């Protein structure tokens, strides 16, 4: 299985172009120290959480189909939670692409 971050990277064709230079550069701010996780760490953690939710729902579905002692409502709730998490991920991706395109059009 590929890494969790690949879910986003595969769905963003703008970021798959080899040699793409967006012009973004890090600007160090004196006296400002980072407190807490970075945006990238937070995004990676969210993607891993969504993937874990989907894995859990799939596991519950397989166990229910195999005849284990699980209630149907538990399986359905896990599937719905995974679906909502995936919808959230898709909306986050769409907003990220929209923001990227807006920035690119501002530079033109």
C-alpha positions in Angstrom: 0.0 0.0 0.0 1.3 3.5 -0.8 1.7 6.2 1.7 -1.3 8.1 2.9 -0.2 11.4 1.5 -0.3 9.8 -2.0 -4.1 10.0 -1.9 -3.9 13.8 -2.3 -0.8 13.9 -4.6 -2.4 11.5 -7.1 -5.5 13.7 -7.3 -3.7 17.0 -7.9 -2.5 17.0 -11.5 -1.0 20.5 -11.0 1.6 19.1 -8.6 2.6 16.2 -10.8 4.4 18.3 -13.4 8.1 17.6 -13.3 10.2 20.7 -12.6 7.2 22.8 -11.6 8.4 25.9 -9.8 5.6 27.8 -8.1 7.9 30.6 -7.0 7.0 30.1 -3.3 9.9 30.7 -1.0 10.1 30.4 2.8 10.5 33.7 4.5 12.1 33.4 7.9 10.6 35.7 10.5 13.0 36.8 13.2 11.9 36.2 16.8 9.0 34.0 15.7 9.5 30.4 16.8 7.2 27.6 15.7 4.8 26.5 18.4 3.0 23.3 17.7 2.9 21.2 14.5 3.4 22.6 11.1 0.6 22.7 8.5 2.1 19.8 6.6 2.2 17.7 9.8 -1.4 18.6 10.5 -2.4 17.7 7.0 -0.5 14.4 7.1 -2.1 13.5 10.4 -5.6 14.3 9.0 -5.0 12.1 6.0 -3.7 9.3 8.1 -6.8 9.6 10.3 -9.1 9.5 7.3 -7.3 6.4 6.0 -7.5 4.7 9.4 -11.3 5.4 9.4 -11.7 3.9 6.0 -9.6 0.9 7.0 -11.7 0.4 10.1 -14.9 0.5 8.2 -13.7 -2.0 5.7 -12.5 -4.3 8.4 -15.8 -4.1 10.2 -17.6 -4.9 6.9 -15.4 -7.9 6.2 -15.9 -9.2 9.8 -19.7 -8.8 9.5 -19.7 -10.6 6.2 -17.7 -13.4 7.7 -20.3 -13.9 10.4 -18.6 -12.4 13.4 -20.8 -11.1 16.2 -21.3 -7.5 15.1 -24.4 -5.5 15.0 -25.5 -4.2 11.6 -25.9 -0.6 12.9 -22.3 -0.6 14.0 -21.1 -1.5 10.6 -23.4 1.0 8.9 -22.3 3.8 11.3 -18.6 3.0 10.5 -19.3 3.1 6.8 -21.1 6.4 7.1 -18.3 7.9 9.2 -15.8 6.8 6.5 -18.0 8.3 3.8 -18.2 11.6 5.6 -14.5 11.6 6.2 -13.9 11.0 2.5 -16.3 13.8 1.5 -14.4 16.1 3.8 -11.1 15.1 2.2 -12.5 15.8 -1.3 -13.8 19.2 -0.3 -10.4 20.0 1.3 -8.7 19.0 -2.0 -11.2 21.1 -4.0 -10.5 24.2 -1.9 -6.8 23.6 -2.1 -6.9 23.4 -5.9 -9.2 26.5 -6.0 -6.7 28.4 -3.9 -3.8 27.3 -6.0 -5.5 28.4 -9.2 -6.4 31.7 -7.7 -2.8 32.3 -6.7 -1.5 31.4 -10.1 -4.0 33.6 -11.9 -3.0 36.5 -9.6 0.6 36.1 -10.7 -0.3 36.4 -14.4 
